[in-house]
Amino acid sequence: MNLRKQIQTRLAGLPDKPGVYIMRDAQHCVIYVGKAISLRNRVRSYFHESAGHTPKTERLVGDIADLEWIVTGSELEALVLECELIKRYRPRYNVRLKDDKRYPYIKVTLQEDFPRVLVVRRMQHDGARYFGPFTSSQAVYQSLDLLRRLFPYRTCNREIDGHDRRPCLYYHIKRCPGPCIGAATREEYREIIYHACLFLDGKHEEIIPKLEAEMAQEAERLHFEEAARLRDQIEAIKRVIERQRIISGHLKDHDFLAFARENGQACVQVFFVRGGKLIGREYFVLTGTQDEAEEEVMASFIKQFYDEAAYIPPEILVPADLDELGVIQEWLRQKRGHKTVIKVPRRGEKREIMTMATENALETLNKLRAEWEADKNKQVEALQELQGALGLAAPPARIECYDISTTQGQLTTGSMVVFVHGVPSKQDYRRFRIKTVQGSDDYAAMAEVLRRRFARLQQDEVKWSVQGERPAAENRWAILPDLVLIDGGKGQLNAALQAMAEMGVDHIPVAGLAKREEALFVPGRSAPILLPRNAQGLYLLQRIRDEAHRFAVSYHRKLRQKQGVKSFLDGIPGIGPKRRQALLDRFGSLEAIRQASVEELAAVPGMTRKAAEEMVQYL
């Protein structure tokens, strides 16, 4: 069927109901997700010649090869589904948060008798208390370092019964109250964690009176050492409070969202005001904002940010009115459990704070742009240096690097990482479980990895010629590198050259980077190439090599851990290979299996209640 006729057929079937529409390109990749009160009216508007679309929308319409939709019961349900689909597909024409990685959170495991404070990348409905998200992992760890000095807490995974013979080092340096040896009861420990949560909430005024009352009680009991410790803790908290900026005498909990945009780049600055104090600020970079109205960008940010936020305040201040204000406020009310209002400050101190936040957003964007330009210049310089050092016809835009990881010849793995224009392209990363090599033979393992990588190239070419259209899922293998980098010296390099010759790709430039002296080995030269120690080209090669090593080792470690769990499960009566695999698929780790209840174990395919009970008793 002709492409446009297919689109017209889809448009004719659109219902006049609320829902979400999904647009795909010729490779069947999702390129845009939107919601509508009326799917028929909204989706058809994209294809009206007199619609006066922005350049971005015109490009979108030109890329649409197919579309589908999901009908929902209301606009609110459509909004929830739209958020989920944008997170899942990350369509390139949607406004979205820039980072692919998840932002860090601070997690307090209140579901445990003796809670721990952790840094995690995902919120779960597990009874824990979460704070965040934060944009800087370094800032999170610095905050936790301060928190632990003010409110010592445990970080170990041991089971706490109060009967351990000796505590760990953290108890002796006053970073843990020692519940493992009974130095702190459950109630005393949870009181410390309660104060830590108040501190993370910015509610310092509630902490100090409680600590002062405790200090007075300890002094009355003649426990002067404990009273002195509480006195020092109070003084440290007061010093923290003094460093925080008081911006209002009567404002309570508010988030101020400011926006700055220039040359297609956008930044949202969030000011977190709690109890009249500015307790923190974070910035978030957005992509896909070209030709989008400011209110549409802000609405997209609010939906993505508060869908992942650990706390939603009763009032959110924004710089401009939002088109879908009503449905967003209702969505926030359902997530928070109480009413949340979105306002535009027009006058007074709220307007002054918004102005300050906007200035910060603009300054942040300027700083980021300077950093991006500096990084881009360094990447261009690095690629040009590699072109000159290796005698290439052009700077190597796509570099593939390969590494091998093994432990005494067991569970050997290989990694392939890809850098495009000096930047990691993680969608192109691949990992390999070595199949044909027995024992410890890095050269043979490297040859196998390269043969398998370029065999996939040939498979794709055959499929493309037969089917006439390259499948989107396999398309990445068909992109040839401009440079193949091998982690190793002459031995690994020669093995790679032989494998690539067998696969008919020996025209691709190859180099080996040896770790000891960071020497670069290339075919046809007996002496290595030594780049200057301060050369950007060497820095880039080191980053690529280290990333390949990390990727290979992480996969190898995962396989070792899985094998260790399998070995342990093999010793449990009644657990055969099928049950063992089902348990690993369901729980993923031995620790998770240990913590599972009889009911959870019995629910695993192939398990019975009797087997689950025997397993719990054995563990």
N, C-alpha and C positions, 0 to 999 in steps of 0.2 A: 504494500500500500504506500502511495506517495506520502512523504512526511507531513506536508501541510494538510492533506486530506485526513490523515490520522489525527492531527490536532483538532481539526474541525469536527471530526466524529466525537472526540472526547468532549469538546465544548458543548455539543448538542445534548450530551447526557448529564450536564451539570445540574444538581438539584438546587432549589431555592431554599436552602437550609444552612444553618451555621456549621462550620467545620474547618478542617485544615487541608490545604492543597500542597502538593509536592511536585516540583518541577525537576526533570532530569534531562541530561544532555545525550549526545549520540552514543556515548560509552555507558549510558544508563547510570551515571553518577548523579546523585542528588545535588543540584546547584542552587535551589532556593526552596524554603519552607515558609508559608504564610498562613494566616488565619483570616476568617471572614464571617460576618453575620449572615451574608448571602453568598454562597460559593458561586452561584451562577453570575451574579452581577460583578463580583470582585475579579474572578479569573478571566471573564470575557473582556474586562476593561484593558487587560494587557495587550489584547490583539486588535483594539480599535485603532484605525489609522489616524483618526483625528484626536487621539488622546493627549498628544503633546508630552510624550514621555521624556524623562531625563536621559542623558547619554548612557548612564548605568543601566536603566531599565531597558533601553533599546538593545544594549549588548546582551542582557538577560534573555529578552524575547528571541533574539537571533540565535541563542544557544539552546533553546528549548526544543527537544526532540520528542518528548513524551511528558505527560502529566497524569497524576492520579489524585484522589482526594479521599478524606475520611470524614464522614458526617458525625457530628457530635450533638449532644442534647441541648447545649447552650454555648454562648460565646465564652463563658468562663471555662467550660470544659475544653473548648478549642484552644484557649490560651495555655492551659496546662499541657495539652498534647503538643502544641507548637514548641514550648520550651523543651520538652523531652526530645523531640525530633531534631531540633537544632543542636542540642548537646550530642546526640547520637551521630549525626551526619556531618556536622560542621560545614554547611553549604557555603561555597565561596562568595555568593552574592548576598548573603545575610550579614547584618551587622553582628559581630561576635567578639568576645574577649580574645585577645591575641594569643595567649599562651595555650599550647596544646596540653601541657601538664596541668594537673589539678593543684590548686593553691593549698598551702599548708593550713592546718587547724591545730589548736591546742585542745587536747582531749583529756578530761578528768574522769577516770573510770569509777564513777560513783556507785555502779552496780556491784563493785567489790567491797568486801568488809574493810580492807585497807587500800583505798584508792591510790592509783598512780597518775602521774601527769605525763602525757605523751605528745609527740608531734605526729600527726597523721595527715593523709591526703584525701580522705573520704569520710564523710559523716555517715553514721549508721544509726538505726533505731535499736540501740542496744542498752539503753538506760544510762549511758554516759552523758556528761555535760561537755558541750563543745563551745569554743570561742574562735571566732574568725569569720571568713577567711582572711589570710594575710598574704601580701605579695612577696615578702622577703623572708626566706627561710633563715637567713642570718639574723634578722631582727627578732624572729620568733625564739631562736636559741639564746640570744642575748637576754630577752625578756624572761625566759625560763631560768637562766642563770641567776638573775636578780631575784626571781620568785623563790628559788630554792634557798637562797641565802636568808630571805625574810621568813619563809615558811618551809622548813626542811620537810621533805617527803621522800618516800622510798622509790627507787627505780628498778629494783630487782624483780624477778619473776618467781621467786621462791614462795612456797606455801607458808603463810604466817600462822603459827600456833603459839608463839611466845615462849617456846621451849628450846630454841637453838642454843648451842653451847657458847657461841661467840658471835659478835656482830661483824659486819664488814667495815672497811675503811671509812665509808661515808658517815657512820655513826661517830667515829672518833674525831672526824673533822667537822662535826656538827652540821652535816648536810642531810642527816636522816635521824629521826627520833628513836629508832631502834625497836620497832614493834616485834621484830623477830625474836628478841631476847626478853620481851615483856617489859621493856623500859617505857613503853607507851601503850596504854590500853586502846581498845577499839574506839571508845568514845573520845579519848584524848586525841587520838590520831585523826579521827574524822573532824574534830573541831579545828585542827590545823588546816585541813583541806577546805573546810568551810570558809575560813579566813582567806585562804589563797584564792578561792572563787570570787569572794567579795572584792579582792584586790584586782583580779582580772576584769571584773565588772566595772572597775573605777569607783567603787563605793567605799572609799578609804575612811570616810567619816564614821561609818558604822564599825570599822575595825578597831579604831583607836580607843573608844570608850570601853569596849569589851576587854582589850588587852590591859588597859589601865586598871580595870576592876580586878582582873586576874593577878596583876602585879601587886595590888594592895593586899589581896588574900594571901599570896605567897609570903609577903613581908610579915603579915600578922602571924603566920605559922612559923616564922623564923627561918623560912627557906630563902635565905638571902641570895644564894647563887642563882636560883630560878627567877627570883624577882629582878636581879640585875640583867639576866638574859632577856626578860620581857621589856625592861627599860630600854636596852639597846635596840631591840626590835621596833619599839615604838618610835625611837629617834630616827631609825633608818626609814621607816614609812613616812614620817614627817618630811624628811629630806626629799623623798620622791614626790610628795604632794607639792612641795615648794617649787619643784622644777616644772610641774604641770601648769599650763596657762589657764587661769580662770577668766572666762570670756563672758559670763553672765551671772547675775545674782539670783535670777529666778527661772532661767531655762532648766528643763529637766533632761529627758532623754530625746535627742534628735540626731538625725543623720543629715548632713548638708552635702548635696551632690552638685559639684560644679563641673563645667565642661569647657574644653578648649580644643580648637581644631584649626589646622592650617595645612595646605597642600596635600589634602587627602589623608592626613594623619590626625588622629583624635585621641584625647586623654580625658578621663573622668577622675576628678579628685574627690575623695570622700572624707569629710571631717566627722569624726565620731564624738559627739558631745554627750557626756553623761553627768547629770547633776550639776550642770553649768560649767563643767571643766572639759577642755579638749584633751581627751585621754589617748587619742591616736588619730592617725590619718594614713590613708592608703591611696595609691593611684593605680589605675587600670587602663591599659592601652587597648583600643578598639580597632578592628579592621573591617573593611567593607562599608565604610562610612561615606564614600564618594557620592556626591549628588543627593545624599539623604538629608532631610530636614532635621534641625536640631532636636525637635520634640520627638521625632521618630527614633533618633539615635539614643536619646535618653530613655525612652520607653523600652527599647531593646536591652539597654544596660540594666535597667531596674529588674526586668524579668529574669535575666541571666544571673545577676548578682544575688538577688534576694531568694532565688530558687536554691542557692547553695549557702546562704548566710546562716550562721548559727543563732543570730538574734535579729529581730525586726523591731525597731523602736515604734512608739505610738505616733510619731510625726516625722515625715521625710520632706526635706526642703529641696526644691529643684529650681533651676534658673528660668524655665519656661513652661507654659501649660502643655499638658499631654493630651493627645487626641483620644486615647482610650483610657482616660482617667478612671471612669467608673468601674470598669471590669478589672483593672489592675488593683484598685483599692479593695474590691471584693475578694480578689485572689489573695492579697496580702492579709486580709482579715481572716480568711480561712487558714492560712499557714500559721499566723500568729495566735489565733484563738481570741483575739480582741481587735477592736477597731484600729486601723492605721490610716492616717490622713496624709495625703500628698498635697503640698502647698507651694506656691510661688511667693517668697517674701517680697513685699512691696515697700516696706519702710521699717525704720527702727533698727534695733540691734541684730535682728535676724537678717535684714538686708545687708548690714555691715559685715556679718560673718560670711554671707554668701559672696560678697565682693572679695573678701580676703581669700576664700576658697578658690574663686575663679582666677585670681592673680597667681595662686599657687599652682593651679592646673596649667596655666600658660607657661610659667617658669619651668615646671616639670617637663612639659612638652618640648620646650626649647633645649633643655638639658639632654633629654633623650635623643632629640634629633642630632645634636652635636656628637653624642656617643655613637649613634648609628652611622653618621657620616665618617667618623674616625675609624669605626670597625670596617666599614665598606672600603675605605682607602687602604687599610691594612690588608684586607683580603685581596684587593686588586694588586697591591704591591707583592704580596706573597705568591700569587699565581704567576705574575710576570717573572719573579725570581726563579720559580720552578721551571718555567718555560726556557729561560736562558741556561740554567744549570743542566737541564736534561736534553737540551737541543730540540725542543718540541716545536712544531709548526705554529702552534697557538697556545695561549694559556690553558691549562687543563681545567675546563669548567666542571667536569664530573670526575671525581676521584673515588675509586673503590679500594678499600683496604681489607686485607684478610689476615686472620690470626688463628692459632690453634691453642687449645687448652686441654691438659690431661693431667692425671695423677698416676704416675707409674704405669702408664699405658692403659688405664681403666677409664671408661666413659669419656673417650676423647671427643671433643666438640670443636667446631669451627665457626667463625663469625665473618660476616661481610657487612661493613658499614660504608655508607655513601655520604660524601660531602659534595654539594652542588654550589659552585661559586664561593667556596670557602665556608659554607654553612651546612650543618648536619641535615640530611634528608631522611628522617627516621622512618618514613613510610617505605623506604627502599632497603632498610636493614633486613638482613636474613641470617638465620643461624642453621647449623648443620650438625647432625649426629653422625659421626664417622661410622661407616658400615663395613668397609672392605679391609681395613687395616687392623692387624692384630699386634698388640704390644705397643711399646713406645717408639713411634716412627713419625716424627713431625714432618719429614719431607714427603712421605707417602700420603699422610693425612692432608697436607696442603695441596698436593696434586689431586686428590679425590675431590676436595672442596671446589677447586677451579673447574675440574671436568664437569661436576654436577651443575655449577653455576652456568657455564656456557652451553651445556646440554639443554638447559631450560630456554636459552635464547633460540636454539635451533627448533625446539618443540613449538615455540610461539610462532616462528616464521612459517612452519608447516601448517599450523592451525589457521593462521591469517590467510594463507594462500588458498586453503580449502574453503573456509567459511566466508571469506570476503570482508569480515569485520573482526577486529581484534577484541577479544574479551577483556573487559575493564580490569578484572581481577588478576589477569596474567600479563597485562601490558607492561608493568614495571620491569620485568625480566628482560624485555626486548630493547631496553635502552643501553647502548654501548658506552663504556667508560672512556674517558680521554687519557686516563692513567690508572694502571693497576699498581697498588702499593702493597708490598709483602712485609709483614713483621718478621724480620730476620735478615741473615746475611747471605752469603753466596750459596749455601746449601739449599735454603728455602727458595731463593731466587731461581736456581737451576731447575728445581722441581716444578716451580710454577711455569717456567718457560717451556718445559717439555709437555706439560699438560695442556697449555694453551696452543702449542703447535699441533697436538693431537686433535684439538677441537676446531682447528682452522681459524684461530683468532690471534695468531702470533704477530699480526700487524699492529696490535695495541701496545703502546709503550708500557714497560714494566720496570719497577725499581724496588729494591729491598732496603729497608731501614734497620740497621743493626743497633741494638740498645746500648752496647758498651760505650762506643765513642760517637754515637749518633751519625754513623757513616752511611752514605747513600751508595748502594751498589747498583750498577746498571749493566746490561748485556754488552759485551764487546770491549769492556774496560777492565783491566786487571786491578788497577788502583781505584779505591773508593773516592767518591766526591764528598768533600768536607765543606759544608756550607758554613758561613760565619756564624758564630754563636748567637749573635744578636739579629740574625736575618729573619724577616717575617716568614720567608719560605720554610725555614727550619721549624719555627714555632707552629706553623700550620701542619706540617708533617707530624710533629710530635703530638699535636692534639688529635689528629686522625688516628695515629697508631695507638695512642692511649685509649681512645674510644673503642677501637676494635678489640683491644685487650680486655677492657671492662665488659664489653658485650659477650665475649667468648667465656670469660671466667664466670660471669653471672649465670649463664646457661649451664656450664659445667657444675657449678655449685648447686644449682637447682636439681640437676639429675642425681648428684651425690646424696642430697637430702632425701630425695624420693626413694632412692635405692635403700637408704638407711631405714626409712619407714617400712618399706616392703620387707626388709630382712627381719625387722621386729615383728611385723604382723604375721610373717610365716611361722613364728613360734607359738602363735595363739591357737589352741585347739578349735577345730571347726571353721577356721578361716582359710579357705582355699584361694587359688589365683583369681577366680571370678569375684568372690566377695571382697578380697583384698583390693582389686582394682576399683570396684564400686565404692568402697569406703574412701579410697584416695580421691576419686572423682568428686565425691560428695563433700568431703571435709578438707582435703588438700594437705593436711599436716598431721603428725602424730599428736601434737598438743591439742589441736581441734578435736581429734577423735577422743582423747582423754577427757575433755570437758563435755562431750556429748552425753545426753541422757539416754536411758534405755529406749525410750520412745523414739528418739531421733535416730538411734542406731538401727532399731527394728524397721524404721521406715525406708531404709536404704534398699534398693532393689536386690533381691537374692538373700537378704537377711531375714531371720525369724526372731521372734521375741526371746525364745530360749537361747539362741546364739548370741543375741545382744546382751542378755543377762550374764551369760558365761564370760563374755568379753569384758564387761564392766568389772566383774569380779576378778578376772585375770589382771586387768590394768591397775 
